[in-house]
Amino acid sequence: MKSRLATILCTAAAIMASTAIVQAQTVLKWAHVYETSEPFHTDSVWAAEEINKRTDGRYKIEVYPASQLGKEADINQGLKLGTVDMIISGSSFAARDYKPIGVTYFPYIFRGPDHLIAYTKSDVFKRLAKGYEDKTGNHITAVSYYGTRHTTSNKPIAKCADMQGLKIRVPDVPAYLAMPRACGANTTPIAFAEVYLALQNGTVEAQENPLTTIEAKKFYEVQKNIILTGHIVDHLNTVVSKTRWASLSDEDKKIFGEVMQEAAERTSKTIAGKENSLIATFKEKGLNVTEVDKADFEKTVMEKVNFEDFGYEKADWEAIRAIQ
């Protein structure tokens, strides 16, 4: 009888302890717009599990991919509304709240992914990230390399003037529009989901995106040339909301920051490796993959685009360009 009573008491104690753990666990929502096959998602899932481990199960992070909690503008708004705790998003959206941070999208500001990563460790980045945090309260924990944006076209392009009159699809983001417009192209802001069809039926003759996107969306099927314009070295920020960041202890802030930084480094390495192999892949498919006179493109952009039109500081551009 005593043995049975002891068993019952032990079981009850275990249930109560388990219940206490569940009650103590905080559930967080992490949202992004990328597909489950992309490293932005797989590394977020890894980070969620790692944070759970390093905090002894105090945080359970649910990752919502592929715009499940809304488009990019929606999830950025969600940080303010409290509907999400953390997101992965581009600096073009952060710049809607704090314009100076958008300077990182200015054409030819970065020489390549290594330069971008060096920037994320610089005093310039710390100052711009702090400016964004002071304005919004949201905290940028990490930056990951998204890819270098190149151009695909039905006609060869070697220098900036070759884009004169070219009908090209470009996202309706000022910094993305800067290079094509400076070169005289006719830009068209077609919805991303409709780009393949627009290229196929001739509504536009060209588009620009990272090589990984060109492959994923199969734009190479309806374009003859991949031109390595490398006009924007794109990146994504991992951002924690003002409310959630303020609720974390210093110890937990350290854990969140370290894990998210590790996840960003994993993503950046994967993307850069994939890009390197894709050039050979596209050539094997019979596409013309060509370099351009980047100095000519950059010179034209600098002559025709004003920093003031974007709300950027030229001093920030110069400081970032000087980073080695």
Secondary structure as GFF3:
##gff-version 3
##sequence-region A 1 324
A	DSSP	alpha_helix	2	24	.	.	.	ID=ss1
A	DSSP	beta_strand	26	31	.	.	.	ID=ss2
A	DSSP	alpha_helix	39	54	.	.	.	ID=ss3
A	DSSP	beta_strand	59	64	.	.	.	ID=ss4
A	DSSP	alpha_helix	72	81	.	.	.	ID=ss5
A	DSSP	beta_strand	86	90	.	.	.	ID=ss6
A	DSSP	alpha_helix	91	94	.	.	.	ID=ss7
A	DSSP	three_ten_helix	99	105	.	.	.	ID=ss8
A	DSSP	alpha_helix	113	120	.	.	.	ID=ss9
A	DSSP	alpha_helix	123	136	.	.	.	ID=ss10
A	DSSP	beta_strand	139	153	.	.	.	ID=ss11
A	DSSP	three_ten_helix	160	163	.	.	.	ID=ss12
A	DSSP	beta_strand	167	169	.	.	.	ID=ss13
A	DSSP	alpha_helix	174	182	.	.	.	ID=ss14
A	DSSP	beta_strand	186	188	.	.	.	ID=ss15
A	DSSP	three_ten_helix	192	194	.	.	.	ID=ss16
A	DSSP	alpha_helix	195	201	.	.	.	ID=ss17
A	DSSP	beta_strand	206	210	.	.	.	ID=ss18
A	DSSP	alpha_helix	211	216	.	.	.	ID=ss19
A	DSSP	three_ten_helix	219	221	.	.	.	ID=ss20
A	DSSP	beta_strand	225	240	.	.	.	ID=ss21
A	DSSP	alpha_helix	242	247	.	.	.	ID=ss22
A	DSSP	alpha_helix	250	284	.	.	.	ID=ss23
A	DSSP	beta_strand	288	291	.	.	.	ID=ss24
A	DSSP	alpha_helix	294	304	.	.	.	ID=ss25
A	DSSP	three_ten_helix	307	309	.	.	.	ID=ss26
A	DSSP	alpha_helix	314	321	.	.	.	ID=ss27
###
